[in-house]
Amino acid sequence: MDDAGFRQGMWVIAKERRRFGYRRLHVLLKREGYLSNHKKLFRLYREEKLAVCHRGGRKRAIGTRAPMMVPMAPNERWSLDFASDQLTGGRRFRVLTVVDDCTRECLALVADSSLSVTRVARELDRLVIERGKPKSATTAACSPATPS
């Protein structure tokens, strides 16, 4: 078998199916009647500089993030967090915790077997009426850790 015809068939399939590697090319070439073992195909594949086009990787944030500002007055930033646990009988419950980041005061602890979005919104509205609206609210994962 001549390598020129084999190489030509390999090129045609490789350009048509860019995401196929040499192993899948081997199967398609076999179907078209080109008989060769995988080692020879791999050698020719490398000689022709054929390769699977790599897709782009995961996009990451460019640059560094600005550090979160430390609140200097009450009601500048509230942190919200959910905690979950299980009773001895097997029933699960969740607790919504709202903390003022400046004073480290716990503004609300709401425990229930299920906390819906409307329930969380109702509790936050109650807090806004009672304490005033904060400048920002964040999840507890973003807030600074309490000093030990």
Phi and psi in degrees as a GROMACS rama.xvg file:
@    title "Ramachandran Plot"
@    xaxis  label "Phi"
@    yaxis  label "Psi"
@TYPE xy
-85.2942  140.122  ASP-2
-70.9187  -27.3577  ASP-3
-63.1517  -45.9006  ALA-4
-65.8027  -39.1565  GLY-5
-64.6822  -45.1058  PHE-6
-62.7779  -40.5312  ARG-7
-62.4425  -45.4372  GLN-8
-62.1346  -37.8777  GLY-9
-64.5409  -43.1796  MET-10
-62.8233  -43.0105  TRP-11
-60.3425  -48.8665  VAL-12
-67.7406  -40.2159  ILE-13
-64.7329  -35.6676  ALA-14
-74.9028  -32.0049  LYS-15
-74.7712  -40.2783  GLU-16
-118.651  83.7243  ARG-17
-70.8889  -22.339  ARG-18
-89.6997  1.56696  ARG-19
-90.698  133.71  PHE-20
-88.2438  -173.244  GLY-21
-66.6499  -29.6166  TYR-22
-68.2487  -41.9492  ARG-23
-73.6342  -32.0171  ARG-24
-62.264  -38.2454  LEU-25
-59.3497  -42.4059  HIS-26
-65.3259  -45.4141  VAL-27
-67.2565  -37.8971  LEU-28
-66.369  -36.3561  LEU-29
-62.381  -40.8103  LYS-30
-63.4167  -32.4941  ARG-31
-84.5861  -3.25484  GLU-32
103.312  -0.0635057  GLY-33
-83.0944  116.599  TYR-34
-104.006  123.649  LEU-35
-161.781  154.909  SER-36
-84.9722  165.689  ASN-37
-67.5047  -27.5608  HIS-38
-69.4847  -42.2701  LYS-39
-66.951  -42.3867  LYS-40
-59.5152  -43.1231  LEU-41
-64.2623  -40.1876  PHE-42
-62.7503  -44.979  ARG-43
-67.9296  -37.5717  LEU-44
-58.2771  -44.2721  TYR-45
-70.9108  -39.745  ARG-46
-62.8344  -35.7649  GLU-47
-80.793  -0.213272  GLU-48
56.2953  39.8045  LYS-49
-87.9617  142.49  LEU-50
-158.726  154.308  ALA-51
-70.3859  131.93  VAL-52
-69.4032  125.298  CYS-53
-78.8056  135.274  HIS-54
-80.6835  157.919  ARG-55
-65.0074  149.673  GLY-56
-79.7321  -171.155  GLY-57
-67.7043  136.037  ARG-58
-80.1291  128.958  LYS-59
-114.201  160.538  ARG-60
-65.3072  137.225  ALA-61
-91.7186  135.054  ILE-62
81.5731  -173.199  GLY-63
-105.204  149.648  THR-64
-81.8201  148.103  ARG-65
-72.2726  137.225  ALA-66
-64.9636  146.877  PRO-67
-68.71  132.619  MET-68
-69.2681  141.563  MET-69
-82.282  125.345  VAL-70
-66.9678  137.707  PRO-71
-105.02  -11.0204  MET-72
-139.388  154.338  ALA-73
-59.6529  150.488  PRO-74
68.5234  15.6625  ASN-75
-78.0624  -44.3606  GLU-76
-146.861  133.666  ARG-77
-109.299  144.108  TRP-78
-110.994  134.158  SER-79
-113.898  141.753  LEU-80
-149.981  151.65  ASP-81
-113.398  135.19  PHE-82
-118.511  148.256  ALA-83
-132.827  144.409  SER-84
-153.186  179.036  ASP-85
-134.408  137.113  GLN-86
-78.1452  166.443  LEU-87
-63.0911  -27.0632  THR-88
-77.7437  -6.97141  GLY-89
103.78  -10.8852  GLY-90
-74.0708  138.227  ARG-91
-96.4123  152.163  ARG-92
-144.164  157.985  PHE-93
-125.276  152.742  ARG-94
-128.651  125.056  VAL-95
-91.6489  126.958  LEU-96
-117.071  128.8  THR-97
-120.287  124.537  VAL-98
-127.121  137.594  VAL-99
-81.6691  121.018  ASP-100
-70.1151  -25.8919  ASP-101
-76.5726  -52.3575  CYS-102
-89.0791  -10.338  THR-103
59.9545  25.2752  ARG-104
-86.763  134.978  GLU-105
-80.1896  112.798  CYS-106
-83.0527  -32.7683  LEU-107
-155.812  142.806  ALA-108
-130.438  110.48  LEU-109
-115.913  113.871  VAL-110
-109.212  137.373  ALA-111
-164.284  164.728  ASP-112
-72.3145  -28.051  SER-113
-149.046  132.903  SER-114
-110.913  106.948  LEU-115
-81.231  168.363  SER-116
-62.2411  -39.9171  VAL-117
-66.0623  -36.0251  THR-118
-66.2841  -43.0844  ARG-119
-63.3929  -44.0744  VAL-120
-62.4393  -40.3566  ALA-121
-63.4445  -42.2134  ARG-122
-66.5994  -39.515  GLU-123
-67.5317  -38.2253  LEU-124
-62.8183  -40.8329  ASP-125
-61.7537  -41.9108  ARG-126
-65.1831  -39.0758  LEU-127
-64.4378  -40.2467  VAL-128
-65.1706  -41.2137  ILE-129
-74.8997  -42.9307  GLU-130
-111.221  -16.3966  ARG-131
98.6612  161.699  GLY-132
-80.9273  132.176  LYS-133
-76.877  159.04  PRO-134
-68.9773  -35.2525  LYS-135
-152.528  160.25  SER-136
-134.716  144.102  ALA-137
-143.605  166.467  THR-138
-79.886  156.674  THR-139
-65.7977  -22.0205  ALA-140
-64.8123  -25.2522  ALA-141
-93.01  -16.9277  CYS-142
-78.5599  154.77  SER-143
-65.9443  147.476  PRO-144
-70.7616  148.677  ALA-145
-70.978  138.894  THR-146
-67.9683  142.455  PRO-147
